[in-house]
């Protein structure tokens, strides 16, 4: 779970807004590339610009967080794949990572 600058976990609503912003950013960047505007991302997420900038002070910070989430998810899939029986881990990883 993401934490605040003080090291405390985000409140539930703050975490939901963060997740919505990241999901909207992923969608916008997929459709428009890195040229997608932060205004469009905030609008798609259903939050104001203040909320976006409170969580991600710059567009680069938003991109960094999105990349971090993708890498974290990919590592979790890889970790899960290592425990698959009968040598099916690579197949599982490729299938699940591709679907992600």
N, C-alpha and C positions, 0 to 999 in steps of 0.2 A: 504494500500500500504506500503511495507517495506520502511524503511528509512535508510540513511547512519548513520555513527557514529556521525555526526554533527547534526542529526535530520532532515536533508533535505530529501525529497522523492528521490528515485533512478531515474536516467534518464531512458527513455523508453527502450533503448537498454540494459542497465544494468538490468532492471527488466525482460526483455525478457530472457536474459541469465540466470538470477537467476531461473526463472520459468522452463527453459529447463533443468537446472541442477537438480532441484527438481524432475521433471518428469523422467529424466534419472535415478536418484537415486532410485526412487520408482520402476521403471522397473527392474533395476539391483538387488536391494535387494529382490524383489519378485522372481527373477530367481535364484539368487546365495546366498541368505541370506546376513547377515551382513559382510560376507567375501568378498563381491564384492569389486573390487579395485576402488579407486578414479580415476585411469587412464582410466579405462573402462567407468566410469560414465562421465568423461569429453569428451571422444571420442564419446560416444552415444549422448551427448548433443551438440556436434559439436563445442566445445570451447576448449581452451588451458588450461593447468594446472594452469597457472597464473590467469586466470579468475576464475577457481574453487577456488583456495586458496584466492583470493581477497574477494570473497563472503563468503567462508566457510574455515577458517584457519586450521581447523582440520576435520577429518572424523566425530568425535563426534558432531561438530558444524553442519555439514550437516545432520546428523541423527536427531539432536535436531530440526532443522528447518523443516524437513520433518514431524516429529511427531507433531510439533506445527501446521503446515498446516492441517494435518489430524484432529486434535482436533478442530481447528477453523472451518473447514468445517462441522464437526459433530455437533458442537454447533449451527451453522447457520441452519442446517437441522432441529435440535430440535426446535429452535426458530420458524421456519416456520411451523412446525408441530403443535405448540400450538395454532395457529390461524385457524386450519382446522375445518370446521363445522361438526356438527352431531357426535361428538366423534370419528372421523376418524383419529385423529392426530397420535396415536400410530401406526396404520397400515401404514400411510403415512411415518412416521419416519423410521420404520423397512424396508419398501420397498426401499426408497431412500437411506438410509444409507447402506443397503446391496448392492445396485447397485454401490455405490461409492467405 
